[in-house]
Amino acid sequence: MKPPRDHGGGLDAAIATFGGKRADWLDLSTGINPVPYPLPRLTTAAWTALPDRDATALLVQRARAFWNIPAAAAVLALPGASPAIAQLPRLRDAGRVSIPGPTYNEHGAAFRAAGWTLADDAQDAIVAVHPNNPDGLMWQAEQVTAPFTIIDESFCDVTPAASLIRLSARPGTVVLKSLGKFWGLAGLRLGFAIGDPQIIADLADALGPWPVSGPALSIGAEALADPLWADETCARLDRDAARLDELLLSKGALVKGGTSLFRLYQVEDAAAAQAHLARSRVWSRVFPYASDWLRLGLPPPDAWDRLEAAF
């Protein structure tokens, strides 16, 4: 059995090392909005019936409107972005792919598993995580021109003006979206693949029927029809990210980047900083390739005092 890949989360391991129960911990190791979209009331049919075409069509319609998706691009609702990340490399003949990093490691793992070679100068395919996780690097349209292009916008809804969704109408291009991060609904497992109609059709065949649950279809349709909530959330996240920066700067850290959902800091010893916070039941993210990088998500509104005390 292969060892698990490095991710945020991992609270069970933190508990095993530092003690406590899950309810005792403030998990800031992920970039999930701590104030999620309020869940609407669901019909009984959303739980008991197979997801129907009308519910899927409504969700897709609202996704098109919310993200201003070009008419020429196809849209496929997914059980999170992860299935698309795993399957997309298998839908094209293997070649050489560029995945500039350091970045989220699932893309590299999926391309390797499908027989692709990862190379910095690859011309066959490119994966652009936009904005990048963990440093928040933003991409420009002229940088993503490979015949097979995947643009992962799982964190881009905090900066909607920077979206490259307009490129989803290009042949060979797929843009990934997720409701797990900005909407704070990671457990809902809802995402989208948007782009080249042939690639999207092949992906739909690979995933099979009913990839998205009835509750996810209903909740997603409500969330994507609420632009006021999105605007207010962007403003709140910006304020909270600035507050987190101020706290860390006061403790001697340097800001390396990030988004308004997660902040990346340079510290003297990230492992020691993580352990220090963990003794107060606050879990953070460190990286095996950078011993001085510490990443923190945002605390919920009622946990700021606790976070400040942990430092």
C-alpha positions as CSV (number, residue, x, y, z in Angstrom):
1,M,0.0,0.0,0.0
2,K,1.4,3.4,-1.0
3,P,1.9,6.0,1.8
4,P,-0.7,8.8,1.7
5,R,0.3,12.0,-0.2
6,D,1.1,15.1,1.7
7,H,-2.1,17.2,2.3
8,G,-3.7,19.6,4.7
9,G,-5.9,18.0,7.3
10,G,-4.4,15.0,9.0
11,L,-6.0,15.9,12.3
12,D,-6.0,12.3,13.4
13,A,-2.2,12.3,13.2
14,A,-2.1,15.5,15.2
15,I,-4.3,14.0,17.9
16,A,-2.2,10.9,18.1
17,T,0.9,13.0,18.7
18,F,-0.4,15.9,20.8
19,G,-3.6,14.5,22.4
20,G,-7.1,15.8,22.8
21,K,-10.2,15.0,20.8
22,R,-11.2,16.2,17.4
23,A,-13.7,18.7,19.0
24,D,-10.8,20.2,21.0
25,W,-8.9,21.3,17.9
26,L,-8.9,24.3,15.7
27,D,-7.9,23.0,12.3
28,L,-6.2,25.7,10.2
29,S,-4.3,23.3,8.0
30,T,-6.7,23.6,5.1
31,G,-7.9,26.5,3.0
32,I,-11.6,26.0,3.6
33,N,-13.9,29.0,4.3
34,P,-14.7,28.7,8.0
35,V,-18.1,30.4,7.5
36,P,-19.8,28.1,5.0
37,Y,-22.7,28.8,2.7
38,P,-25.9,28.3,4.8
39,L,-27.5,25.0,3.8
40,P,-31.0,25.3,2.3
41,R,-33.8,22.9,3.3
42,L,-33.8,19.9,1.0
43,T,-36.8,18.0,-0.3
44,T,-37.2,14.3,0.6
45,A,-36.7,13.5,-3.1
46,A,-33.2,15.0,-3.1
47,W,-32.2,12.2,-0.7
48,T,-34.4,9.3,-1.9
49,A,-34.5,9.6,-5.7
50,L,-31.7,9.2,-8.3
51,P,-30.4,12.6,-9.3
52,D,-32.6,13.7,-12.2
53,R,-31.6,15.5,-15.4
54,D,-33.6,18.7,-14.6
55,A,-31.7,19.2,-11.3
56,T,-28.4,18.7,-13.1
57,A,-29.5,21.1,-15.9
58,L,-30.4,23.7,-13.3
59,L,-27.1,23.4,-11.6
60,V,-25.2,23.7,-14.9
61,Q,-27.3,26.7,-15.9
62,R,-26.5,28.5,-12.7
63,A,-22.8,27.6,-13.0
64,R,-22.8,29.1,-16.5
65,A,-24.3,32.3,-15.2
66,F,-22.3,32.6,-12.0
67,W,-18.9,32.1,-13.7
68,N,-19.9,33.7,-17.1
69,I,-18.8,30.5,-18.9
70,P,-18.4,30.9,-22.7
71,A,-21.2,29.2,-24.7
72,A,-18.8,27.1,-26.6
73,A,-17.5,25.4,-23.4
74,A,-19.1,22.3,-22.0
75,V,-19.9,22.0,-18.3
76,L,-19.8,18.8,-16.2
77,A,-20.8,18.7,-12.6
78,L,-18.5,16.4,-10.5
79,P,-18.2,14.9,-7.0
80,G,-15.5,17.4,-6.2
81,A,-12.6,18.3,-8.5
82,S,-10.6,15.2,-7.5
83,P,-12.2,12.8,-9.9
84,A,-11.4,15.1,-12.8
85,I,-7.8,15.5,-11.6
86,A,-7.5,11.7,-11.5
87,Q,-9.1,11.0,-14.9
88,L,-8.1,13.8,-17.2
89,P,-4.5,12.6,-17.8
90,R,-6.0,9.2,-19.0
91,L,-8.1,10.9,-21.7
92,R,-5.1,11.9,-23.8
93,D,-2.1,10.0,-25.1
94,A,0.7,10.2,-22.6
95,G,3.5,12.6,-23.3
96,R,5.4,15.3,-21.4
97,V,3.5,17.6,-19.0
98,S,4.6,20.7,-17.1
99,I,3.2,21.2,-13.6
100,P,5.1,24.2,-12.3
101,G,5.5,24.1,-8.5
102,P,5.7,23.5,-5.8
103,T,2.0,23.0,-5.9
104,Y,-0.8,20.7,-5.0
105,N,0.6,17.2,-5.5
106,E,-2.5,15.4,-6.9
107,H,-2.0,16.6,-10.4
108,G,1.5,15.2,-10.6
109,A,0.5,11.9,-9.1
110,A,-2.4,11.5,-11.6
111,F,-0.2,12.3,-14.6
112,R,2.5,9.9,-13.5
113,A,-0.1,7.1,-12.9
114,A,-1.3,7.7,-16.5
115,G,2.2,7.2,-17.9
116,W,3.1,10.9,-18.5
117,T,6.6,12.3,-17.9
118,L,6.8,15.5,-15.8
119,A,9.2,18.0,-17.2
120,D,9.7,21.7,-16.7
121,D,10.0,22.4,-20.4
122,A,7.2,20.1,-21.5
123,Q,5.2,21.2,-24.6
124,D,2.4,18.6,-24.7
125,A,0.5,19.6,-21.6
126,I,0.5,22.0,-18.7
127,V,-1.3,22.2,-15.4
128,A,-1.7,25.6,-13.9
129,V,-3.1,25.8,-10.4
130,H,-4.6,29.3,-10.4
131,P,-4.1,30.8,-7.9
132,N,-1.4,28.3,-6.8
133,N,-1.4,26.4,-3.6
134,P,0.5,27.2,-1.4
135,D,2.0,30.5,-2.6
136,G,-0.9,32.1,-4.4
137,L,0.9,32.6,-7.7
138,M,-1.5,33.9,-10.4
139,W,-1.3,32.8,-14.0
140,Q,-1.7,34.8,-17.2
141,A,-3.5,33.6,-20.4
142,E,-0.3,33.7,-22.5
143,Q,1.4,31.3,-20.0
144,V,-1.1,28.4,-20.6
145,T,-1.0,27.6,-24.3
146,A,-0.2,23.9,-24.4
147,P,-2.4,21.6,-26.6
148,F,-3.7,20.1,-23.4
149,T,-4.2,22.6,-20.7
150,I,-5.7,22.1,-17.2
151,I,-6.4,25.3,-15.2
152,D,-7.3,24.4,-11.6
153,E,-9.3,27.3,-10.2
154,S,-10.4,25.6,-7.0
155,F,-9.3,28.7,-5.0
156,C,-10.0,31.4,-7.6
157,D,-13.5,32.4,-6.4
158,V,-11.8,34.7,-3.8
159,T,-10.5,36.8,-6.8
160,P,-13.2,36.4,-9.4
161,A,-11.8,39.1,-11.7
162,A,-8.6,37.1,-12.1
163,S,-10.4,34.0,-13.4
164,L,-9.3,32.5,-16.7
165,I,-12.7,30.9,-17.4
166,R,-12.8,32.7,-20.8
167,L,-10.1,30.3,-21.9
168,S,-12.4,27.3,-21.4
169,A,-13.7,27.8,-24.9
170,R,-10.3,26.9,-26.4
171,P,-9.7,23.5,-27.8
172,G,-7.8,21.2,-25.4
173,T,-8.5,23.3,-22.4
174,V,-10.3,22.4,-19.1
175,V,-10.9,24.7,-16.2
176,L,-11.7,23.1,-12.8
177,K,-13.9,24.7,-10.2
178,S,-14.9,23.6,-6.6
179,L,-17.5,24.5,-4.1
180,G,-15.4,23.0,-1.3
181,K,-13.1,26.0,-0.7
182,F,-14.8,29.4,-1.2
183,W,-18.2,28.1,-0.2
184,G,-16.8,26.1,2.7
185,L,-18.6,22.9,1.6
186,A,-15.8,20.5,1.3
187,G,-17.9,17.6,2.6
188,L,-20.5,18.2,-0.1
189,R,-18.0,17.0,-2.8
190,L,-19.1,19.2,-5.6
191,G,-17.0,20.6,-8.4
192,F,-17.0,21.2,-12.1
193,A,-15.0,20.5,-15.2
194,I,-15.5,23.2,-17.9
195,G,-14.0,23.3,-21.3
196,D,-13.4,21.5,-24.6
197,P,-16.7,19.6,-25.3
198,Q,-14.9,16.5,-26.5
199,I,-12.7,16.2,-23.4
200,I,-15.7,16.9,-21.2
201,A,-17.7,14.2,-23.0
202,D,-14.9,11.7,-22.5
203,L,-14.7,12.6,-18.8
204,A,-18.4,12.2,-18.4
205,D,-18.1,8.7,-19.9
206,A,-15.3,7.8,-17.6
207,L,-17.2,8.9,-14.5
208,G,-20.5,7.1,-15.4
209,P,-24.1,8.1,-14.6
210,W,-25.2,10.1,-11.6
211,P,-21.7,11.4,-10.5
212,V,-23.3,14.0,-8.3
213,S,-25.7,13.3,-5.4
214,G,-29.2,14.8,-5.3
215,P,-28.4,16.9,-2.2
216,A,-25.2,18.3,-3.8
217,L,-27.2,19.3,-6.9
218,S,-29.8,21.1,-4.9
219,I,-27.3,22.9,-2.5
220,G,-25.0,23.8,-5.4
221,A,-27.8,25.3,-7.4
222,E,-28.8,27.5,-4.4
223,A,-25.2,28.6,-3.7
224,L,-24.5,29.6,-7.3
225,A,-27.7,31.7,-7.5
226,D,-26.5,33.9,-4.6
227,P,-24.0,36.4,-5.9
228,L,-24.7,38.7,-2.9
229,W,-23.4,36.1,-0.5
230,A,-20.3,35.6,-2.7
231,D,-19.6,39.4,-2.8
232,E,-20.0,39.7,1.0
233,T,-17.8,36.6,1.5
234,C,-15.0,38.0,-0.6
235,A,-14.9,41.2,1.4
236,R,-14.9,39.3,4.7
237,L,-12.2,36.9,3.7
238,D,-10.0,39.9,2.6
239,R,-10.4,41.5,6.0
240,D,-9.7,38.3,7.9
241,A,-6.6,37.5,5.7
242,A,-5.2,41.0,6.5
243,R,-5.9,40.4,10.2
244,L,-4.1,37.1,10.1
245,D,-1.1,38.7,8.4
246,E,-1.0,41.4,11.0
247,L,-0.9,38.7,13.8
248,L,1.9,36.7,12.2
249,L,3.9,39.8,11.3
250,S,3.8,40.8,15.0
251,K,5.3,37.4,15.8
252,G,8.2,37.9,13.4
253,A,7.0,35.9,10.4
254,L,7.2,37.1,6.9
255,V,4.4,36.9,4.4
256,K,5.3,34.6,1.4
257,G,2.0,34.7,-0.3
258,G,-1.3,32.8,-0.4
259,T,-4.9,33.8,-1.0
260,S,-7.6,35.2,1.3
261,L,-8.5,31.5,2.2
262,F,-4.9,30.5,3.3
263,R,-1.8,32.5,4.1
264,L,1.8,31.3,3.6
265,Y,4.5,32.5,6.0
266,Q,8.2,32.2,6.3
267,V,9.3,31.4,9.8
268,E,12.6,30.3,11.3
269,D,11.5,26.7,11.9
270,A,8.1,25.6,10.6
271,A,8.1,22.3,12.4
272,A,8.8,23.9,15.7
273,A,6.1,26.5,15.0
274,Q,3.6,23.8,14.2
275,A,4.4,21.9,17.3
276,H,4.1,25.1,19.4
277,L,0.6,25.8,18.0
278,A,-0.4,22.1,18.4
279,R,0.2,22.2,22.1
280,S,-2.7,24.7,22.2
281,R,-4.7,22.4,19.9
282,V,-4.2,24.5,16.8
283,W,-3.2,22.6,13.7
284,S,-1.3,24.2,10.8
285,R,0.4,23.1,7.6
286,V,4.1,22.5,6.9
287,F,5.7,21.3,3.8
288,P,8.4,18.6,3.2
289,Y,10.2,20.7,0.6
290,A,10.5,24.0,2.6
291,S,11.4,23.8,6.3
292,D,10.6,27.5,6.9
293,W,7.1,27.6,5.3
294,L,4.1,27.6,7.5
295,R,0.6,27.8,6.1
296,L,-2.5,28.8,8.0
297,G,-6.1,28.9,7.0
298,L,-8.6,31.4,8.5
299,P,-10.1,30.7,11.9
300,P,-13.9,31.1,12.4
301,P,-15.1,34.4,13.8
302,D,-15.3,33.1,17.4
303,A,-11.8,31.6,17.4
304,W,-9.5,34.6,16.9
305,D,-8.9,35.0,20.6
306,R,-7.9,31.4,20.8
307,L,-5.5,31.6,17.9
308,E,-3.9,34.8,19.3
309,A,-3.5,33.0,22.7
310,A,-1.9,30.0,21.0
311,F,0.9,32.2,19.7
